[in-house]
Every structure is written in C-alpha cells, then in structure tokens.
Amino acid sequence: MPRVASDDHPEEAPSGSGRRRRPQLLWLVVPYVLYLGALPLVNRVQPVVLGLPFLFVWLLGATLLTPVAVWLTWRGDHRR
C-alpha cells in the first residue's frame, strides 16, 4: 500500500527530489552576515553613535536581531 502524504507528516510529501524546500531557513543567514560578513566593513571607531564606537553598536544591533531571525524561521517552519 503506497504512503499518502498528510498534514501530520509533511516531510513525507512526494516531491521530485525527495527533499522539502524550506526557504524560511534563509533567515538564519542574516545573523551570520551581520556578525561575520559585514564585520570588515564596520570595523571602525568613527562614527560614534550615542557615545559608543560604531562597531559596538553594530554588534549590539546584530545581537538584538538574532532572536528575531530565529523567530521568523520558526514561524515559517511552524506554518508548514
């Protein structure tokens, strides 16, 4: 008897390559790019933002955006 895909087991859905596409996982690339990809571009003391070096403000912003990216990934994956 062939298996039929159901809402309970979306990973068993038939597809051409046998793998699910999960584009919502791209949100997890955002913190990586903010921390490492852009680091050579923002590694400077000037300008000073709120009395803090720009690099510190950049890393603080990346730290605050990381949970948002994880939540967006979870929400997109949870809907499936």
DSSP file (Angstrom, degrees, kcal/mol; ACC not computed):
  #  RESIDUE AA STRUCTURE BP1 BP2  ACC     N-H-->O    O-->H-N    N-H-->O    O-->H-N    TCO  KAPPA ALPHA  PHI   PSI    X-CA   Y-CA   Z-CA
    1    1 A M              0   0    0      0, 0.0     2,-0.1     0, 0.0     0, 0.0   0.000 360.0 360.0 360.0 125.6    0.0    0.0    0.0
    2    2 A P        -     0   0    0      0, 0.0     2,-0.3     0, 0.0     0, 0.0  -0.380 360.0-112.7 -71.7 148.9    1.6    3.4   -1.0
    3    3 A R        -     0   0    0     -2,-0.1     2,-0.4     9,-0.0     0, 0.0  -0.607  26.6-149.3 -81.1 139.7    2.1    6.0    1.6
    4    4 A V        -     0   0    0     -2,-0.3     2,-0.1     9,-0.1     9,-0.1  -0.916  18.8-116.9-111.3 135.0    0.0    9.1    1.3
    5    5 A A        -     0   0    0     -2,-0.4     2,-0.3     7,-0.1     8,-0.1  -0.440  37.5-176.2 -69.2 141.6    1.2   12.5    2.5
    6    6 A S        -     0   0    0      3,-0.5     3,-0.5    -2,-0.1     6,-0.2  -0.832  41.7-106.1-131.5 171.4   -0.8   14.0    5.3
    7    7 A D  S    S+     0   0    0     -2,-0.3    -2,-0.0     1,-0.2    -1,-0.0   0.764 117.5  60.5 -69.3 -23.9   -0.8   17.2    7.2
    8    8 A D  S    S+     0   0    0      1,-0.3    -1,-0.2     2,-0.1     3,-0.1   0.797 115.2  31.2 -73.3 -28.0    0.7   15.4   10.2
    9    9 A H    >   +     0   0    0     -3,-0.5     3,-1.6     1,-0.1    -3,-0.5  -0.627  64.1 162.6-131.7  73.1    3.8   14.3    8.3
   10   10 A P  G >  S+     0   0    0      0, 0.0     3,-1.5     0, 0.0    -1,-0.1   0.738  71.9  69.2 -67.2 -20.2    4.7   17.0    5.7
   11   11 A E  G 3  S+     0   0    0      1,-0.3     9,-0.1    -3,-0.1    -6,-0.0   0.673  93.5  58.8 -72.2 -13.1    8.2   15.6    5.3
   12   12 A E  G <  S+     0   0    0     -3,-1.6    -1,-0.3    -6,-0.2    -7,-0.1   0.370  75.9 125.4 -93.4   4.6    6.8   12.6    3.7
   13   13 A A    <   -     0   0    0     -3,-1.5     2,-0.1    -7,-0.1     5,-0.1  -0.414  69.1-110.4 -65.4 135.5    5.1   14.5    0.9
   14   14 A P        +     0   0    0      0, 0.0     2,-0.3     0, 0.0    -1,-0.1  -0.433  48.8 161.5 -68.5 139.3    6.2   13.3   -2.5
   15   15 A S        -     0   0    0     -2,-0.1     5,-0.1     1,-0.1     0, 0.0  -0.941  50.4-101.0-149.4 169.9    8.4   15.6   -4.5
   16   16 A G  S    S+     0   0    0     -2,-0.3    -1,-0.1     1,-0.2     0, 0.0   0.898 120.3  28.5 -64.3 -42.4   10.8   15.5   -7.4
   17   17 A S  S    S-     0   0    0      2,-0.3    -1,-0.2    -3,-0.0     3,-0.1   0.536 104.7-119.0 -97.9  -7.3   14.0   15.4   -5.4
   18   18 A G  S    S+     0   0    0      1,-0.3     2,-0.4    -5,-0.1    -2,-0.1   0.537  81.9 102.7  81.5   5.7   12.6   13.7   -2.3
   19   19 A R  S    S-     0   0    0     -7,-0.0    -2,-0.3    -5,-0.0    -1,-0.3  -0.930  71.1-120.7-123.5 147.5   13.5   16.8   -0.1
   20   20 A R        -     0   0    0     -2,-0.4     2,-0.5    -3,-0.1    -9,-0.1  -0.601  22.9-128.1 -80.7 143.1   11.4   19.6    1.2
   21   21 A R        -     0   0    0     -2,-0.3     3,-0.1     1,-0.0    -1,-0.0  -0.807  26.6-179.5 -88.1 132.3   12.2   23.1    0.3
   22   22 A R    >   +     0   0    0     -2,-0.5     3,-1.8     1,-0.1     4,-0.2  -0.613  11.9 165.8-132.9  73.0   12.5   25.3    3.4
   23   23 A P  G >   +     0   0    0      0, 0.0     3,-1.9     0, 0.0     4,-0.2   0.723  69.3  75.3 -64.6 -19.5   13.2   28.8    2.2
   24   24 A Q  G >  S+     0   0    0      1,-0.3     3,-1.5     2,-0.2     4,-0.2   0.726  79.9  72.9 -65.4 -18.4   12.4   30.2    5.7
   25   25 A L  G X  S+     0   0    0     -3,-1.8     3,-1.6     1,-0.3    -1,-0.3   0.679  76.8  78.6 -68.6 -15.1   15.8   28.8    6.9
   26   26 A L  G X> S+     0   0    0     -3,-1.9     3,-1.7     1,-0.3     4,-0.5   0.746  77.1  73.0 -64.7 -21.1   17.4   31.6    4.9
   27   27 A W  G X4 S+     0   0    0     -3,-1.5     3,-0.9     1,-0.3    -1,-0.3   0.808  87.0  63.7 -61.3 -26.6   16.5   33.9    7.9
   28   28 A L  G <> S+     0   0    0     -3,-1.6     4,-0.7     1,-0.2    -1,-0.3   0.625  91.6  64.2 -73.8 -10.9   19.3   32.1    9.8
   29   29 A V  H <> S+     0   0    0     -3,-1.7     4,-2.6    -4,-0.2    -1,-0.2   0.750  86.2  74.9 -78.5 -24.5   21.8   33.5    7.3
   30   30 A V  H <X S+     0   0    0     -3,-0.9     4,-2.6    -4,-0.5     5,-0.2   0.929  95.7  44.8 -58.0 -50.9   21.0   37.1    8.5
   31   31 A P  H  > S+     0   0    0      0, 0.0     4,-2.8     0, 0.0     5,-0.3   0.902 112.3  53.8 -61.5 -37.2   22.9   36.9   11.8
   32   32 A Y  H  X>S+     0   0    0     -4,-0.7     4,-2.8     1,-0.2     5,-1.3   0.934 111.5  44.4 -60.3 -46.1   25.9   35.2   10.1
   33   33 A V  I  <>S+     0   0    0     -4,-2.6     5,-2.3     3,-0.2     6,-0.3   0.903 113.9  50.4 -66.0 -40.6   26.1   38.0    7.6
   34   34 A L  I  <5S+     0   0    0     -4,-2.6    -2,-0.2    -5,-0.2    -1,-0.2   0.903 119.2  36.2 -65.2 -40.2   25.6   40.7   10.3
   35   35 A Y  I  <5S+     0   0    0     -4,-2.8    -2,-0.2    -5,-0.2    -3,-0.2   0.948 137.7   8.5 -79.2 -49.5   28.4   39.2   12.5
   36   36 A L  I  <5S+     0   0    0     -4,-2.8     3,-0.2    -5,-0.3    -3,-0.2   0.848 123.1  54.1-104.8 -41.0   31.0   38.0   10.0
   37   37 A G  I   <S+     0   0    0     -5,-1.3    -3,-0.2     1,-0.2     4,-0.2   0.897 119.0  33.1 -66.1 -41.0   30.1   39.1    6.5
   38   38 A A  S >><S+     0   0    0     -5,-2.3     4,-1.4     1,-0.2     3,-0.9   0.498  91.5  97.7 -93.7  -4.3   29.8   42.8    7.3
   39   39 A L  H 3> S+     0   0    0     -6,-0.3     4,-0.9     1,-0.3     3,-0.5   0.882  81.1  51.4 -56.7 -44.3   32.5   42.9   10.0
   40   40 A P  H 34 S+     0   0    0      0, 0.0    -1,-0.3     0, 0.0    -2,-0.1   0.810 110.6  51.8 -63.6 -24.8   35.3   44.2    7.8
   41   41 A L  H <4 S+     0   0    0     -3,-0.9    -2,-0.2     1,-0.2    -3,-0.1   0.771 116.7  36.1 -80.4 -25.9   33.0   47.0    6.6
   42   42 A V  H  < S+     0   0    0     -4,-1.4     2,-2.2    -3,-0.5    -1,-0.2   0.354  78.7 118.1-110.4   4.8   32.1   48.2   10.0
   43   43 A N     <  +     0   0    0     -4,-0.9     2,-0.3    -5,-0.2    -1,-0.1  -0.493  51.7 102.7 -77.1  79.7   35.3   47.7   11.9
   44   44 A R        -     0   0    0     -2,-2.2    11,-1.2     1,-0.1    10,-0.1  -0.979  67.1-137.1-154.1 160.0   35.9   51.4   12.8
   45   45 A V  S    S+     0   0    0     -2,-0.3     9,-1.2     9,-0.2    -1,-0.1   0.849  71.8  99.5 -88.8 -39.6   35.6   53.6   15.8
   46   46 A Q        +     0   0    0      7,-0.2     2,-0.1     2,-0.1    -1,-0.1  -0.773  59.5  49.9 -93.6 138.8   34.1   56.6   13.9
   47   47 A P  S    S-     0   0    0      0, 0.0     7,-0.8     0, 0.0     2,-0.5   0.512  78.7-148.1 -79.3 161.0   31.3   57.5   13.7
   48   48 A V  E     -A   53   0A   0      5,-0.2     2,-0.6    -2,-0.1    -2,-0.1  -0.864   9.3-160.7 -97.5 127.0   30.3   57.4   17.4
   49   49 A V  E >  S-A   52   0A   0      3,-2.6     3,-2.1    -2,-0.5     8,-0.0  -0.945  74.1 -19.6-113.9 119.3   26.7   56.5   18.0
   50   50 A L  T 3  S-     0   0    0     -2,-0.6    -1,-0.2     1,-0.3    -2,-0.0   0.827 127.4 -54.8  53.1  35.0   25.3   57.5   21.4
   51   51 A G  T 3  S+     0   0    0      1,-0.3    -1,-0.3    -3,-0.1    -3,-0.0   0.505 118.2 110.1  80.8   4.4   28.8   57.8   22.7
   52   52 A L  E <  S-A   49   0A   0     -3,-2.1    -3,-2.6     1,-0.0    -1,-0.3  -0.857  77.1-100.2-112.7 147.1   29.7   54.2   21.6
   53   53 A P  E  >  -A   48   0A   0      0, 0.0     4,-1.9     0, 0.0     3,-0.4  -0.314  34.1-117.2 -61.0 148.7   32.0   53.1   18.9
   54   54 A F  H  > S+     0   0    0     -9,-1.2     4,-2.6    -7,-0.8     5,-0.2   0.858 112.8  56.8 -57.9 -39.3   30.2   52.1   15.7
   55   55 A L  H  > S+     0   0    0    -11,-1.2     4,-2.4     1,-0.2    -1,-0.2   0.897 106.7  49.6 -61.0 -40.2   31.5   48.5   15.8
   56   56 A F  H  > S+     0   0    0     -3,-0.4     4,-2.2     2,-0.2    -1,-0.2   0.911 111.6  47.9 -65.5 -42.0   29.9   48.1   19.3
   57   57 A V  H  X S+     0   0    0     -4,-1.9     4,-2.5     2,-0.2    -2,-0.2   0.896 111.3  51.9 -64.7 -40.2   26.6   49.5   18.1
   58   58 A W  H  X S+     0   0    0     -4,-2.6     4,-2.4     2,-0.2    -2,-0.2   0.930 111.7  45.4 -61.8 -46.7   26.7   47.2   15.1
   59   59 A L  H  X S+     0   0    0     -4,-2.4     4,-2.2     2,-0.2    -1,-0.2   0.864 111.8  52.4 -67.5 -35.4   27.3   44.1   17.2
   60   60 A L  H  X S+     0   0    0     -4,-2.2     4,-2.1     2,-0.2    -1,-0.2   0.921 110.5  48.0 -64.3 -43.9   24.6   45.1   19.6
   61   61 A G  H  X S+     0   0    0     -4,-2.5     4,-1.8     2,-0.2    -2,-0.2   0.901 111.1  50.5 -62.7 -41.5   22.2   45.5   16.8
   62   62 A A  H  X S+     0   0    0     -4,-2.4     4,-1.2     1,-0.2    -1,-0.2   0.885 109.7  51.4 -64.1 -38.0   23.2   42.1   15.4
   63   63 A T  H  < S+     0   0    0     -4,-2.2    -1,-0.2     1,-0.2    -2,-0.2   0.887 111.3  47.0 -66.0 -38.9   22.7   40.5   18.8
   64   64 A L  H  X S+     0   0    0     -4,-2.1     4,-0.5     1,-0.2    -1,-0.2   0.799 112.4  50.0 -73.7 -28.2   19.2   42.0   19.1
   65   65 A L  H  X S+     0   0    0     -4,-1.8     4,-2.2     1,-0.2    -1,-0.2   0.679  92.7  77.4 -83.2 -18.0   18.2   41.0   15.6
   66   66 A T  H  X S+     0   0    0     -4,-1.2     4,-2.2     1,-0.2     5,-0.2   0.927  94.1  47.1 -61.1 -47.6   19.3   37.3   16.0
   67   67 A P  H  > S+     0   0    0      0, 0.0     4,-2.5     0, 0.0    -1,-0.2   0.857 110.3  54.9 -63.2 -30.7   16.3   36.2   18.1
   68   68 A V  H  X S+     0   0    0     -4,-0.5     4,-2.5     2,-0.2    -2,-0.2   0.920 108.7  47.5 -65.0 -42.9   14.0   38.0   15.5
   69   69 A A  H  X S+     0   0    0     -4,-2.2     4,-2.0     2,-0.2    -1,-0.2   0.889 112.6  49.1 -65.0 -39.4   15.6   35.9   12.7
   70   70 A V  H  X S+     0   0    0     -4,-2.2     4,-2.5     2,-0.2    -2,-0.2   0.904 111.6  49.5 -66.6 -40.4   15.3   32.7   14.7
   71   71 A W  H  X S+     0   0    0     -4,-2.5     4,-3.1     2,-0.2     5,-0.2   0.915 109.6  50.8 -64.7 -43.0   11.6   33.6   15.4
   72   72 A L  H  X S+     0   0    0     -4,-2.5     4,-2.2     1,-0.2    -1,-0.2   0.888 111.3  49.3 -61.8 -38.1   10.9   34.3   11.8
   73   73 A T  H  X S+     0   0    0     -4,-2.0     4,-2.2     2,-0.2     5,-0.2   0.933 112.7  46.6 -65.0 -45.8   12.5   30.9   10.9
   74   74 A W  H  X S+     0   0    0     -4,-2.5     4,-2.8     2,-0.2    -2,-0.2   0.920 112.3  50.2 -62.5 -44.1   10.4   29.1   13.5
   75   75 A R  H  X S+     0   0    0     -4,-3.1     4,-1.5     1,-0.2    -1,-0.2   0.913 112.2  47.0 -62.6 -42.9    7.2   30.8   12.4
   76   76 A G  H  X S+     0   0    0     -4,-2.2     4,-0.6    -5,-0.2    -1,-0.2   0.876 117.1  43.1 -66.2 -37.2    7.8   30.0    8.7
   77   77 A D  H >< S+     0   0    0     -4,-2.2     3,-0.5     1,-0.2    -2,-0.2   0.832 110.3  56.3 -77.3 -32.3    8.6   26.4    9.5
   78   78 A H  H 3< S+     0   0    0     -4,-2.8    -2,-0.2     1,-0.2    -1,-0.2   0.818  98.7  61.4 -69.8 -30.8    5.8   26.0   12.0
   79   79 A R  H 3<        0   0    0     -4,-1.5    -1,-0.2     1,-0.3    -2,-0.2   0.791 360.0 360.0 -66.5 -27.6    3.2   27.1    9.4
   80   80 A R    <<        0   0    0     -4,-0.6    -1,-0.3    -3,-0.5    -2,-0.2   0.487 360.0 360.0 -76.8 360.0    4.1   24.1    7.3
